[in-house]
Amino acid sequence: MDDLERELRKRTRQAGLSRRQSQVALLAIQGYSIVNIAARLEVKESTVQTHLKRIYGRLEVSSRAELAYRLLTWRGPS
């Protein structure tokens, strides 16, 4: 795990994401498809979609690009 990934994991925790949501978020911003994320985490595609929906809601974003930006610029709870 490199420094950027470690920092992003920390930020997902600060944002209140669960461990699994954090994994999904990090894979999503790396460009993995829902199918690939599901296979990698050994869950159903619908589970990944549910996690992404909840992640987007919690972080108030509507796309993977916004998700990446939010995590890269995260300054902690407001």
mmJSON file of the N, C-alpha and C atoms, coordinates in Angstrom:
{"data_MODEL":{"atom_site":{
"group_PDB":["ATOM","ATOM","ATOM","ATOM","ATOM","ATOM","ATOM","ATOM","ATOM","ATOM","ATOM","ATOM","ATOM","ATOM","ATOM","ATOM","ATOM","ATOM","ATOM","ATOM","ATOM","ATOM","ATOM","ATOM","ATOM","ATOM","ATOM","ATOM","ATOM","ATOM","ATOM","ATOM","ATOM","ATOM","ATOM","ATOM","ATOM","ATOM","ATOM","ATOM","ATOM","ATOM","ATOM","ATOM","ATOM","ATOM","ATOM","ATOM","ATOM","ATOM","ATOM","ATOM","ATOM","ATOM","ATOM","ATOM","ATOM","ATOM","ATOM","ATOM","ATOM","ATOM","ATOM","ATOM","ATOM","ATOM","ATOM","ATOM","ATOM","ATOM","ATOM","ATOM","ATOM","ATOM","ATOM","ATOM","ATOM","ATOM","ATOM","ATOM","ATOM","ATOM","ATOM","ATOM","ATOM","ATOM","ATOM","ATOM","ATOM","ATOM","ATOM","ATOM","ATOM","ATOM","ATOM","ATOM","ATOM","ATOM","ATOM","ATOM","ATOM","ATOM","ATOM","ATOM","ATOM","ATOM","ATOM","ATOM","ATOM","ATOM","ATOM","ATOM","ATOM","ATOM","ATOM","ATOM","ATOM","ATOM","ATOM","ATOM","ATOM","ATOM","ATOM","ATOM","ATOM","ATOM","ATOM","ATOM","ATOM","ATOM","ATOM","ATOM","ATOM","ATOM","ATOM","ATOM","ATOM","ATOM","ATOM","ATOM","ATOM","ATOM","ATOM","ATOM","ATOM","ATOM","ATOM","ATOM","ATOM","ATOM","ATOM","ATOM","ATOM","ATOM","ATOM","ATOM","ATOM","ATOM","ATOM","ATOM","ATOM","ATOM","ATOM","ATOM","ATOM","ATOM","ATOM","ATOM","ATOM","ATOM","ATOM","ATOM","ATOM","ATOM","ATOM","ATOM","ATOM","ATOM","ATOM","ATOM","ATOM","ATOM","ATOM","ATOM","ATOM","ATOM","ATOM","ATOM","ATOM","ATOM","ATOM","ATOM","ATOM","ATOM","ATOM","ATOM","ATOM","ATOM","ATOM","ATOM","ATOM","ATOM","ATOM","ATOM","ATOM","ATOM","ATOM","ATOM","ATOM","ATOM","ATOM","ATOM","ATOM","ATOM","ATOM","ATOM","ATOM","ATOM","ATOM","ATOM","ATOM","ATOM","ATOM","ATOM","ATOM","ATOM","ATOM","ATOM","ATOM","ATOM","ATOM","ATOM","ATOM","ATOM"],
"id":[1,2,3,4,5,6,7,8,9,10,11,12,13,14,15,16,17,18,19,20,21,22,23,24,25,26,27,28,29,30,31,32,33,34,35,36,37,38,39,40,41,42,43,44,45,46,47,48,49,50,51,52,53,54,55,56,57,58,59,60,61,62,63,64,65,66,67,68,69,70,71,72,73,74,75,76,77,78,79,80,81,82,83,84,85,86,87,88,89,90,91,92,93,94,95,96,97,98,99,100,101,102,103,104,105,106,107,108,109,110,111,112,113,114,115,116,117,118,119,120,121,122,123,124,125,126,127,128,129,130,131,132,133,134,135,136,137,138,139,140,141,142,143,144,145,146,147,148,149,150,151,152,153,154,155,156,157,158,159,160,161,162,163,164,165,166,167,168,169,170,171,172,173,174,175,176,177,178,179,180,181,182,183,184,185,186,187,188,189,190,191,192,193,194,195,196,197,198,199,200,201,202,203,204,205,206,207,208,209,210,211,212,213,214,215,216,217,218,219,220,221,222,223,224,225,226,227,228,229,230,231,232,233,234],
"type_symbol":["N","C","C","N","C","C","N","C","C","N","C","C","N","C","C","N","C","C","N","C","C","N","C","C","N","C","C","N","C","C","N","C","C","N","C","C","N","C","C","N","C","C","N","C","C","N","C","C","N","C","C","N","C","C","N","C","C","N","C","C","N","C","C","N","C","C","N","C","C","N","C","C","N","C","C","N","C","C","N","C","C","N","C","C","N","C","C","N","C","C","N","C","C","N","C","C","N","C","C","N","C","C","N","C","C","N","C","C","N","C","C","N","C","C","N","C","C","N","C","C","N","C","C","N","C","C","N","C","C","N","C","C","N","C","C","N","C","C","N","C","C","N","C","C","N","C","C","N","C","C","N","C","C","N","C","C","N","C","C","N","C","C","N","C","C","N","C","C","N","C","C","N","C","C","N","C","C","N","C","C","N","C","C","N","C","C","N","C","C","N","C","C","N","C","C","N","C","C","N","C","C","N","C","C","N","C","C","N","C","C","N","C","C","N","C","C","N","C","C","N","C","C","N","C","C","N","C","C","N","C","C","N","C","C"],
"label_atom_id":["N","CA","C","N","CA","C","N","CA","C","N","CA","C","N","CA","C","N","CA","C","N","CA","C","N","CA","C","N","CA","C","N","CA","C","N","CA","C","N","CA","C","N","CA","C","N","CA","C","N","CA","C","N","CA","C","N","CA","C","N","CA","C","N","CA","C","N","CA","C","N","CA","C","N","CA","C","N","CA","C","N","CA","C","N","CA","C","N","CA","C","N","CA","C","N","CA","C","N","CA","C","N","CA","C","N","CA","C","N","CA","C","N","CA","C","N","CA","C","N","CA","C","N","CA","C","N","CA","C","N","CA","C","N","CA","C","N","CA","C","N","CA","C","N","CA","C","N","CA","C","N","CA","C","N","CA","C","N","CA","C","N","CA","C","N","CA","C","N","CA","C","N","CA","C","N","CA","C","N","CA","C","N","CA","C","N","CA","C","N","CA","C","N","CA","C","N","CA","C","N","CA","C","N","CA","C","N","CA","C","N","CA","C","N","CA","C","N","CA","C","N","CA","C","N","CA","C","N","CA","C","N","CA","C","N","CA","C","N","CA","C","N","CA","C","N","CA","C","N","CA","C","N","CA","C","N","CA","C","N","CA","C","N","CA","C","N","CA","C","N","CA","C"],
"label_alt_id":[null,null,null,null,null,null,null,null,null,null,null,null,null,null,null,null,null,null,null,null,null,null,null,null,null,null,null,null,null,null,null,null,null,null,null,null,null,null,null,null,null,null,null,null,null,null,null,null,null,null,null,null,null,null,null,null,null,null,null,null,null,null,null,null,null,null,null,null,null,null,null,null,null,null,null,null,null,null,null,null,null,null,null,null,null,null,null,null,null,null,null,null,null,null,null,null,null,null,null,null,null,null,null,null,null,null,null,null,null,null,null,null,null,null,null,null,null,null,null,null,null,null,null,null,null,null,null,null,null,null,null,null,null,null,null,null,null,null,null,null,null,null,null,null,null,null,null,null,null,null,null,null,null,null,null,null,null,null,null,null,null,null,null,null,null,null,null,null,null,null,null,null,null,null,null,null,null,null,null,null,null,null,null,null,null,null,null,null,null,null,null,null,null,null,null,null,null,null,null,null,null,null,null,null,null,null,null,null,null,null,null,null,null,null,null,null,null,null,null,null,null,null,null,null,null,null,null,null,null,null,null,null,null,null],
"label_comp_id":["MET","MET","MET","ASP","ASP","ASP","ASP","ASP","ASP","LEU","LEU","LEU","GLU","GLU","GLU","ARG","ARG","ARG","GLU","GLU","GLU","LEU","LEU","LEU","ARG","ARG","ARG","LYS","LYS","LYS","ARG","ARG","ARG","THR","THR","THR","ARG","ARG","ARG","GLN","GLN","GLN","ALA","ALA","ALA","GLY","GLY","GLY","LEU","LEU","LEU","SER","SER","SER","ARG","ARG","ARG","ARG","ARG","ARG","GLN","GLN","GLN","SER","SER","SER","GLN","GLN","GLN","VAL","VAL","VAL","ALA","ALA","ALA","LEU","LEU","LEU","LEU","LEU","LEU","ALA","ALA","ALA","ILE","ILE","ILE","GLN","GLN","GLN","GLY","GLY","GLY","TYR","TYR","TYR","SER","SER","SER","ILE","ILE","ILE","VAL","VAL","VAL","ASN","ASN","ASN","ILE","ILE","ILE","ALA","ALA","ALA","ALA","ALA","ALA","ARG","ARG","ARG","LEU","LEU","LEU","GLU","GLU","GLU","VAL","VAL","VAL","LYS","LYS","LYS","GLU","GLU","GLU","SER","SER","SER","THR","THR","THR","VAL","VAL","VAL","GLN","GLN","GLN","THR","THR","THR","HIS","HIS","HIS","LEU","LEU","LEU","LYS","LYS","LYS","ARG","ARG","ARG","ILE","ILE","ILE","TYR","TYR","TYR","GLY","GLY","GLY","ARG","ARG","ARG","LEU","LEU","LEU","GLU","GLU","GLU","VAL","VAL","VAL","SER","SER","SER","SER","SER","SER","ARG","ARG","ARG","ALA","ALA","ALA","GLU","GLU","GLU","LEU","LEU","LEU","ALA","ALA","ALA","TYR","TYR","TYR","ARG","ARG","ARG","LEU","LEU","LEU","LEU","LEU","LEU","THR","THR","THR","TRP","TRP","TRP","ARG","ARG","ARG","GLY","GLY","GLY","PRO","PRO","PRO","SER","SER","SER"],
"label_asym_id":["A","A","A","A","A","A","A","A","A","A","A","A","A","A","A","A","A","A","A","A","A","A","A","A","A","A","A","A","A","A","A","A","A","A","A","A","A","A","A","A","A","A","A","A","A","A","A","A","A","A","A","A","A","A","A","A","A","A","A","A","A","A","A","A","A","A","A","A","A","A","A","A","A","A","A","A","A","A","A","A","A","A","A","A","A","A","A","A","A","A","A","A","A","A","A","A","A","A","A","A","A","A","A","A","A","A","A","A","A","A","A","A","A","A","A","A","A","A","A","A","A","A","A","A","A","A","A","A","A","A","A","A","A","A","A","A","A","A","A","A","A","A","A","A","A","A","A","A","A","A","A","A","A","A","A","A","A","A","A","A","A","A","A","A","A","A","A","A","A","A","A","A","A","A","A","A","A","A","A","A","A","A","A","A","A","A","A","A","A","A","A","A","A","A","A","A","A","A","A","A","A","A","A","A","A","A","A","A","A","A","A","A","A","A","A","A","A","A","A","A","A","A","A","A","A","A","A","A","A","A","A","A","A","A"],
"label_entity_id":["1","1","1","1","1","1","1","1","1","1","1","1","1","1","1","1","1","1","1","1","1","1","1","1","1","1","1","1","1","1","1","1","1","1","1","1","1","1","1","1","1","1","1","1","1","1","1","1","1","1","1","1","1","1","1","1","1","1","1","1","1","1","1","1","1","1","1","1","1","1","1","1","1","1","1","1","1","1","1","1","1","1","1","1","1","1","1","1","1","1","1","1","1","1","1","1","1","1","1","1","1","1","1","1","1","1","1","1","1","1","1","1","1","1","1","1","1","1","1","1","1","1","1","1","1","1","1","1","1","1","1","1","1","1","1","1","1","1","1","1","1","1","1","1","1","1","1","1","1","1","1","1","1","1","1","1","1","1","1","1","1","1","1","1","1","1","1","1","1","1","1","1","1","1","1","1","1","1","1","1","1","1","1","1","1","1","1","1","1","1","1","1","1","1","1","1","1","1","1","1","1","1","1","1","1","1","1","1","1","1","1","1","1","1","1","1","1","1","1","1","1","1","1","1","1","1","1","1","1","1","1","1","1","1"],
"label_seq_id":[1,1,1,2,2,2,3,3,3,4,4,4,5,5,5,6,6,6,7,7,7,8,8,8,9,9,9,10,10,10,11,11,11,12,12,12,13,13,13,14,14,14,15,15,15,16,16,16,17,17,17,18,18,18,19,19,19,20,20,20,21,21,21,22,22,22,23,23,23,24,24,24,25,25,25,26,26,26,27,27,27,28,28,28,29,29,29,30,30,30,31,31,31,32,32,32,33,33,33,34,34,34,35,35,35,36,36,36,37,37,37,38,38,38,39,39,39,40,40,40,41,41,41,42,42,42,43,43,43,44,44,44,45,45,45,46,46,46,47,47,47,48,48,48,49,49,49,50,50,50,51,51,51,52,52,52,53,53,53,54,54,54,55,55,55,56,56,56,57,57,57,58,58,58,59,59,59,60,60,60,61,61,61,62,62,62,63,63,63,64,64,64,65,65,65,66,66,66,67,67,67,68,68,68,69,69,69,70,70,70,71,71,71,72,72,72,73,73,73,74,74,74,75,75,75,76,76,76,77,77,77,78,78,78],
"pdbx_PDB_ins_code":[null,null,null,null,null,null,null,null,null,null,null,null,null,null,null,null,null,null,null,null,null,null,null,null,null,null,null,null,null,null,null,null,null,null,null,null,null,null,null,null,null,null,null,null,null,null,null,null,null,null,null,null,null,null,null,null,null,null,null,null,null,null,null,null,null,null,null,null,null,null,null,null,null,null,null,null,null,null,null,null,null,null,null,null,null,null,null,null,null,null,null,null,null,null,null,null,null,null,null,null,null,null,null,null,null,null,null,null,null,null,null,null,null,null,null,null,null,null,null,null,null,null,null,null,null,null,null,null,null,null,null,null,null,null,null,null,null,null,null,null,null,null,null,null,null,null,null,null,null,null,null,null,null,null,null,null,null,null,null,null,null,null,null,null,null,null,null,null,null,null,null,null,null,null,null,null,null,null,null,null,null,null,null,null,null,null,null,null,null,null,null,null,null,null,null,null,null,null,null,null,null,null,null,null,null,null,null,null,null,null,null,null,null,null,null,null,null,null,null,null,null,null,null,null,null,null,null,null,null,null,null,null,null,null],
"Cartn_x":[0.853,0.0,0.9,0.662,1.488,0.902,1.631,1.226,-0.121,-0.357,-1.619,-2.789,-2.657,-3.735,-3.971,-2.911,-3.036,-3.784,-3.437,-4.1,-5.57,-5.856,-7.248,-8.071,-7.491,-8.193,-8.532,-7.562,-7.772,-8.926,-8.94,-9.979,-11.354,-11.421,-12.722,-13.249,-12.36,-12.784,-13.265,-12.526,-12.935,-14.285,-14.564,-15.836,-16.988,-16.679,-17.717,-18.098,-17.258,-17.552,-17.158,-17.919,-17.577,-16.332,-15.781,-14.603,-14.896,-16.028,-16.389,-16.673,-17.362,-17.613,-16.289,-15.35,-14.036,-13.359,-13.442,-12.848,-13.497,-14.812,-15.549,-15.171,-15.144,-14.817,-13.426,-12.454,-11.086,-10.953,-11.632,-11.601,-12.322,-13.422,-14.189,-13.363,-12.648,-11.879,-10.621,-10.261,-9.147,-9.609,-10.926,-11.451,-11.998,-12.066,-12.633,-14.126,-14.627,-16.063,-16.793,-18.105,-18.912,-18.694,-18.623,-18.393,-17.047,-16.01,-14.675,-14.591,-15.239,-15.243,-15.938,-17.079,-17.824,-16.973,-16.302,-15.468,-14.308,-13.689,-12.531,-12.906,-14.09,-14.522,-15.403,-15.678,-16.483,-17.882,-18.531,-19.904,-20.696,-21.993,-22.84,-22.685,-22.923,-22.87,-23.867,-25.035,-26.042,-25.551,-24.726,-24.154,-23.212,-22.399,-21.488,-22.297,-23.352,-24.198,-24.804,-25.249,-25.816,-24.762,-23.564,-22.483,-22.184,-22.089,-21.794,-22.886,-24.135,-25.249,-25.134,-24.825,-24.714,-23.479,-22.387,-21.164,-21.451,-22.078,-22.408,-23.292,-24.273,-25.167,-24.446,-23.623,-22.902,-21.951,-21.28,-20.295,-20.881,-22.168,-22.881,-22.217,-21.99,-21.43,-22.342,-22.145,-23.008,-22.23,-20.908,-20.106,-18.793,-18.137,-16.829,-15.8,-15.897,-14.963,-15.137,-16.384,-16.643,-16.181,-16.379,-15.932,-14.422,-13.693,-12.234,-11.819,-12.443,-12.109,-12.384,-13.543,-13.923,-12.912,-12.5,-11.541,-10.153,-9.764,-8.436,-8.337,-9.479,-9.465,-10.104,-10.373,-11.063,-10.271,-10.956,-10.336,-10.932,-11.718,-12.341,-13.751,-14.437,-15.829,-15.933,-17.004,-17.192,-17.985],
"Cartn_y":[-1.174,0.0,1.238,2.14,3.334,4.444,5.547,6.642,7.248,7.406,7.977,7.079,5.781,4.863,4.875,4.923,4.971,6.241,7.364,8.63,8.615,8.051,7.973,7.07,5.972,5.093,5.857,6.621,7.434,8.421,9.047,10.034,9.386,8.169,7.501,7.2,6.839,6.592,7.884,8.981,10.275,10.716,10.313,10.67,9.805,8.812,7.979,6.769,6.4,5.219,3.966,2.898,1.606,1.055,0.012,-0.617,-1.059,-1.699,-2.186,-1.021,-0.007,1.172,1.818,1.849,2.401,1.609,0.29,-0.554,-0.277,-0.201,0.055,1.429,2.438,3.795,3.852,3.237,3.28,2.551,1.436,0.722,1.522,2.151,2.942,4.107,4.805,5.957,5.537,4.262,3.744,3.308,3.386,3.078,1.68,0.897,-0.443,-0.344,-1.21,-1.251,-1.933,-1.783,-2.453,-3.956,-4.494,-5.942,-6.333,-5.557,-5.866,-5.712,-4.672,-4.474,-5.653,-6.053,-7.182,-8.455,-8.713,-9.914,-9.839,-8.695,-8.536,-8.697,-8.176,-8.249,-9.458,-10.242,-11.455,-11.157,-10.157,-9.794,-9.646,-9.479,-9.295,-7.869,-7.717,-6.395,-5.449,-5.97,-5.124,-4.602,-5.384,-4.941,-3.769,-3.85,-2.759,-1.509,-1.674,-0.531,0.117,-0.703,-0.176,0.591,0.029,0.719,2.059,2.067,3.327,4.357,3.925,4.842,5.464,4.655,5.156,6.04,5.667,6.484,7.857,7.865,9.126,9.99,9.367,10.119,10.708,9.892,10.352,11.5,11.393,12.413,13.51,13.396,14.388,14.62,13.513,13.549,12.752,12.903,12.173,11.452,11.408,10.697,10.232,9.341,8.867,9.989,10.869,12.0,12.891,13.169,13.972,13.239,11.939,11.125,11.241,11.071,11.182,12.566,13.594,14.963,15.184,14.719,14.903,14.234,13.024,12.317,12.945,13.397,14.009,15.365,16.035,17.367,17.367,16.195,16.072,16.785,17.602,18.328,17.925,16.877,16.41,16.929,16.494,16.899,18.416,18.965,20.415,20.799],
"Cartn_z":[0.0,0.0,0.0,-0.945,-1.012,-0.127,-0.026,0.85,0.454,-0.853,-1.299,-0.907,-1.14,-0.777,0.734,1.509,2.968,3.398,2.782,3.105,2.692,1.52,1.076,1.984,2.447,3.396,4.669,5.157,6.355,6.134,4.978,4.679,4.559,4.024,3.932,5.335,6.243,7.628,8.277,8.037,8.592,8.037,6.819,6.182,6.691,7.521,8.104,7.284,6.304,5.501,6.265,6.062,6.659,5.962,6.524,5.921,4.49,4.284,2.95,2.005,2.481,1.649,1.24,2.149,1.852,0.73,0.819,-0.221,-1.573,-1.591,-2.829,-3.383,-2.525,-2.964,-3.587,-2.942,-3.458,-4.792,-4.935,-6.21,-7.296,-6.921,-7.892,-8.424,-7.546,-8.023,-8.774,-8.66,-9.452,-10.84,-11.075,-12.392,-12.582,-11.512,-11.622,-11.907,-12.76,-13.054,-11.902,-11.897,-10.879,-10.935,-12.132,-12.301,-11.698,-11.978,-11.457,-9.942,-9.42,-7.964,-7.295,-7.839,-7.276,-7.283,-8.381,-8.472,-7.481,-7.407,-6.529,-5.056,-4.675,-3.282,-2.989,-4.035,-3.921,-3.351,-3.969,-3.616,-4.905,-4.781,-5.96,-6.492,-7.783,-8.416,-7.762,-7.396,-6.753,-5.405,-4.727,-3.449,-3.679,-4.724,-5.062,-5.407,-6.193,-6.559,-5.318,-4.371,-3.126,-2.339,-2.238,-1.531,-2.195,-3.52,-4.215,-3.98,-4.015,-3.779,-2.387,-1.397,-0.02,0.152,-0.502,-0.465,-1.068,-2.239,-2.911,-2.022,-1.385,-0.505,0.694,1.32,2.515,2.174,1.027,0.652,-0.227,-0.51,-1.314,-2.674,-3.374,-4.728,-5.646,-6.96,-7.891,-8.988,-8.859,-9.856,-9.236,-9.931,-9.468,-9.48,-10.457,-10.518,-9.287,-8.931,-7.733,-6.476,-6.448,-5.317,-5.162,-6.251,-6.203,-5.72,-6.287,-5.892,-4.404,-3.938,-2.534,-1.609,-1.954,-1.098,-1.17,-2.342,-2.497,-1.795,-1.627,-1.019,0.368,0.915,2.201,3.298,4.062,5.177,6.517,6.506,7.737,7.872,8.921,9.131,9.274,8.716,8.814,10.034],
"occupancy":[1.0,1.0,1.0,1.0,1.0,1.0,1.0,1.0,1.0,1.0,1.0,1.0,1.0,1.0,1.0,1.0,1.0,1.0,1.0,1.0,1.0,1.0,1.0,1.0,1.0,1.0,1.0,1.0,1.0,1.0,1.0,1.0,1.0,1.0,1.0,1.0,1.0,1.0,1.0,1.0,1.0,1.0,1.0,1.0,1.0,1.0,1.0,1.0,1.0,1.0,1.0,1.0,1.0,1.0,1.0,1.0,1.0,1.0,1.0,1.0,1.0,1.0,1.0,1.0,1.0,1.0,1.0,1.0,1.0,1.0,1.0,1.0,1.0,1.0,1.0,1.0,1.0,1.0,1.0,1.0,1.0,1.0,1.0,1.0,1.0,1.0,1.0,1.0,1.0,1.0,1.0,1.0,1.0,1.0,1.0,1.0,1.0,1.0,1.0,1.0,1.0,1.0,1.0,1.0,1.0,1.0,1.0,1.0,1.0,1.0,1.0,1.0,1.0,1.0,1.0,1.0,1.0,1.0,1.0,1.0,1.0,1.0,1.0,1.0,1.0,1.0,1.0,1.0,1.0,1.0,1.0,1.0,1.0,1.0,1.0,1.0,1.0,1.0,1.0,1.0,1.0,1.0,1.0,1.0,1.0,1.0,1.0,1.0,1.0,1.0,1.0,1.0,1.0,1.0,1.0,1.0,1.0,1.0,1.0,1.0,1.0,1.0,1.0,1.0,1.0,1.0,1.0,1.0,1.0,1.0,1.0,1.0,1.0,1.0,1.0,1.0,1.0,1.0,1.0,1.0,1.0,1.0,1.0,1.0,1.0,1.0,1.0,1.0,1.0,1.0,1.0,1.0,1.0,1.0,1.0,1.0,1.0,1.0,1.0,1.0,1.0,1.0,1.0,1.0,1.0,1.0,1.0,1.0,1.0,1.0,1.0,1.0,1.0,1.0,1.0,1.0,1.0,1.0,1.0,1.0,1.0,1.0,1.0,1.0,1.0,1.0,1.0,1.0,1.0,1.0,1.0,1.0,1.0,1.0],
"B_iso_or_equiv":[0.0,0.0,0.0,0.0,0.0,0.0,0.0,0.0,0.0,0.0,0.0,0.0,0.0,0.0,0.0,0.0,0.0,0.0,0.0,0.0,0.0,0.0,0.0,0.0,0.0,0.0,0.0,0.0,0.0,0.0,0.0,0.0,0.0,0.0,0.0,0.0,0.0,0.0,0.0,0.0,0.0,0.0,0.0,0.0,0.0,0.0,0.0,0.0,0.0,0.0,0.0,0.0,0.0,0.0,0.0,0.0,0.0,0.0,0.0,0.0,0.0,0.0,0.0,0.0,0.0,0.0,0.0,0.0,0.0,0.0,0.0,0.0,0.0,0.0,0.0,0.0,0.0,0.0,0.0,0.0,0.0,0.0,0.0,0.0,0.0,0.0,0.0,0.0,0.0,0.0,0.0,0.0,0.0,0.0,0.0,0.0,0.0,0.0,0.0,0.0,0.0,0.0,0.0,0.0,0.0,0.0,0.0,0.0,0.0,0.0,0.0,0.0,0.0,0.0,0.0,0.0,0.0,0.0,0.0,0.0,0.0,0.0,0.0,0.0,0.0,0.0,0.0,0.0,0.0,0.0,0.0,0.0,0.0,0.0,0.0,0.0,0.0,0.0,0.0,0.0,0.0,0.0,0.0,0.0,0.0,0.0,0.0,0.0,0.0,0.0,0.0,0.0,0.0,0.0,0.0,0.0,0.0,0.0,0.0,0.0,0.0,0.0,0.0,0.0,0.0,0.0,0.0,0.0,0.0,0.0,0.0,0.0,0.0,0.0,0.0,0.0,0.0,0.0,0.0,0.0,0.0,0.0,0.0,0.0,0.0,0.0,0.0,0.0,0.0,0.0,0.0,0.0,0.0,0.0,0.0,0.0,0.0,0.0,0.0,0.0,0.0,0.0,0.0,0.0,0.0,0.0,0.0,0.0,0.0,0.0,0.0,0.0,0.0,0.0,0.0,0.0,0.0,0.0,0.0,0.0,0.0,0.0,0.0,0.0,0.0,0.0,0.0,0.0,0.0,0.0,0.0,0.0,0.0,0.0],
"pdbx_formal_charge":[null,null,null,null,null,null,null,null,null,null,null,null,null,null,null,null,null,null,null,null,null,null,null,null,null,null,null,null,null,null,null,null,null,null,null,null,null,null,null,null,null,null,null,null,null,null,null,null,null,null,null,null,null,null,null,null,null,null,null,null,null,null,null,null,null,null,null,null,null,null,null,null,null,null,null,null,null,null,null,null,null,null,null,null,null,null,null,null,null,null,null,null,null,null,null,null,null,null,null,null,null,null,null,null,null,null,null,null,null,null,null,null,null,null,null,null,null,null,null,null,null,null,null,null,null,null,null,null,null,null,null,null,null,null,null,null,null,null,null,null,null,null,null,null,null,null,null,null,null,null,null,null,null,null,null,null,null,null,null,null,null,null,null,null,null,null,null,null,null,null,null,null,null,null,null,null,null,null,null,null,null,null,null,null,null,null,null,null,null,null,null,null,null,null,null,null,null,null,null,null,null,null,null,null,null,null,null,null,null,null,null,null,null,null,null,null,null,null,null,null,null,null,null,null,null,null,null,null,null,null,null,null,null,null],
"auth_seq_id":[1,1,1,2,2,2,3,3,3,4,4,4,5,5,5,6,6,6,7,7,7,8,8,8,9,9,9,10,10,10,11,11,11,12,12,12,13,13,13,14,14,14,15,15,15,16,16,16,17,17,17,18,18,18,19,19,19,20,20,20,21,21,21,22,22,22,23,23,23,24,24,24,25,25,25,26,26,26,27,27,27,28,28,28,29,29,29,30,30,30,31,31,31,32,32,32,33,33,33,34,34,34,35,35,35,36,36,36,37,37,37,38,38,38,39,39,39,40,40,40,41,41,41,42,42,42,43,43,43,44,44,44,45,45,45,46,46,46,47,47,47,48,48,48,49,49,49,50,50,50,51,51,51,52,52,52,53,53,53,54,54,54,55,55,55,56,56,56,57,57,57,58,58,58,59,59,59,60,60,60,61,61,61,62,62,62,63,63,63,64,64,64,65,65,65,66,66,66,67,67,67,68,68,68,69,69,69,70,70,70,71,71,71,72,72,72,73,73,73,74,74,74,75,75,75,76,76,76,77,77,77,78,78,78],
"auth_comp_id":["MET","MET","MET","ASP","ASP","ASP","ASP","ASP","ASP","LEU","LEU","LEU","GLU","GLU","GLU","ARG","ARG","ARG","GLU","GLU","GLU","LEU","LEU","LEU","ARG","ARG","ARG","LYS","LYS","LYS","ARG","ARG","ARG","THR","THR","THR","ARG","ARG","ARG","GLN","GLN","GLN","ALA","ALA","ALA","GLY","GLY","GLY","LEU","LEU","LEU","SER","SER","SER","ARG","ARG","ARG","ARG","ARG","ARG","GLN","GLN","GLN","SER","SER","SER","GLN","GLN","GLN","VAL","VAL","VAL","ALA","ALA","ALA","LEU","LEU","LEU","LEU","LEU","LEU","ALA","ALA","ALA","ILE","ILE","ILE","GLN","GLN","GLN","GLY","GLY","GLY","TYR","TYR","TYR","SER","SER","SER","ILE","ILE","ILE","VAL","VAL","VAL","ASN","ASN","ASN","ILE","ILE","ILE","ALA","ALA","ALA","ALA","ALA","ALA","ARG","ARG","ARG","LEU","LEU","LEU","GLU","GLU","GLU","VAL","VAL","VAL","LYS","LYS","LYS","GLU","GLU","GLU","SER","SER","SER","THR","THR","THR","VAL","VAL","VAL","GLN","GLN","GLN","THR","THR","THR","HIS","HIS","HIS","LEU","LEU","LEU","LYS","LYS","LYS","ARG","ARG","ARG","ILE","ILE","ILE","TYR","TYR","TYR","GLY","GLY","GLY","ARG","ARG","ARG","LEU","LEU","LEU","GLU","GLU","GLU","VAL","VAL","VAL","SER","SER","SER","SER","SER","SER","ARG","ARG","ARG","ALA","ALA","ALA","GLU","GLU","GLU","LEU","LEU","LEU","ALA","ALA","ALA","TYR","TYR","TYR","ARG","ARG","ARG","LEU","LEU","LEU","LEU","LEU","LEU","THR","THR","THR","TRP","TRP","TRP","ARG","ARG","ARG","GLY","GLY","GLY","PRO","PRO","PRO","SER","SER","SER"],
"auth_asym_id":["A","A","A","A","A","A","A","A","A","A","A","A","A","A","A","A","A","A","A","A","A","A","A","A","A","A","A","A","A","A","A","A","A","A","A","A","A","A","A","A","A","A","A","A","A","A","A","A","A","A","A","A","A","A","A","A","A","A","A","A","A","A","A","A","A","A","A","A","A","A","A","A","A","A","A","A","A","A","A","A","A","A","A","A","A","A","A","A","A","A","A","A","A","A","A","A","A","A","A","A","A","A","A","A","A","A","A","A","A","A","A","A","A","A","A","A","A","A","A","A","A","A","A","A","A","A","A","A","A","A","A","A","A","A","A","A","A","A","A","A","A","A","A","A","A","A","A","A","A","A","A","A","A","A","A","A","A","A","A","A","A","A","A","A","A","A","A","A","A","A","A","A","A","A","A","A","A","A","A","A","A","A","A","A","A","A","A","A","A","A","A","A","A","A","A","A","A","A","A","A","A","A","A","A","A","A","A","A","A","A","A","A","A","A","A","A","A","A","A","A","A","A","A","A","A","A","A","A","A","A","A","A","A","A"],
"auth_atom_id":["N","CA","C","N","CA","C","N","CA","C","N","CA","C","N","CA","C","N","CA","C","N","CA","C","N","CA","C","N","CA","C","N","CA","C","N","CA","C","N","CA","C","N","CA","C","N","CA","C","N","CA","C","N","CA","C","N","CA","C","N","CA","C","N","CA","C","N","CA","C","N","CA","C","N","CA","C","N","CA","C","N","CA","C","N","CA","C","N","CA","C","N","CA","C","N","CA","C","N","CA","C","N","CA","C","N","CA","C","N","CA","C","N","CA","C","N","CA","C","N","CA","C","N","CA","C","N","CA","C","N","CA","C","N","CA","C","N","CA","C","N","CA","C","N","CA","C","N","CA","C","N","CA","C","N","CA","C","N","CA","C","N","CA","C","N","CA","C","N","CA","C","N","CA","C","N","CA","C","N","CA","C","N","CA","C","N","CA","C","N","CA","C","N","CA","C","N","CA","C","N","CA","C","N","CA","C","N","CA","C","N","CA","C","N","CA","C","N","CA","C","N","CA","C","N","CA","C","N","CA","C","N","CA","C","N","CA","C","N","CA","C","N","CA","C","N","CA","C","N","CA","C","N","CA","C","N","CA","C","N","CA","C","N","CA","C","N","CA","C","N","CA","C"],
"pdbx_PDB_model_num":[1,1,1,1,1,1,1,1,1,1,1,1,1,1,1,1,1,1,1,1,1,1,1,1,1,1,1,1,1,1,1,1,1,1,1,1,1,1,1,1,1,1,1,1,1,1,1,1,1,1,1,1,1,1,1,1,1,1,1,1,1,1,1,1,1,1,1,1,1,1,1,1,1,1,1,1,1,1,1,1,1,1,1,1,1,1,1,1,1,1,1,1,1,1,1,1,1,1,1,1,1,1,1,1,1,1,1,1,1,1,1,1,1,1,1,1,1,1,1,1,1,1,1,1,1,1,1,1,1,1,1,1,1,1,1,1,1,1,1,1,1,1,1,1,1,1,1,1,1,1,1,1,1,1,1,1,1,1,1,1,1,1,1,1,1,1,1,1,1,1,1,1,1,1,1,1,1,1,1,1,1,1,1,1,1,1,1,1,1,1,1,1,1,1,1,1,1,1,1,1,1,1,1,1,1,1,1,1,1,1,1,1,1,1,1,1,1,1,1,1,1,1,1,1,1,1,1,1,1,1,1,1,1,1]
}}}
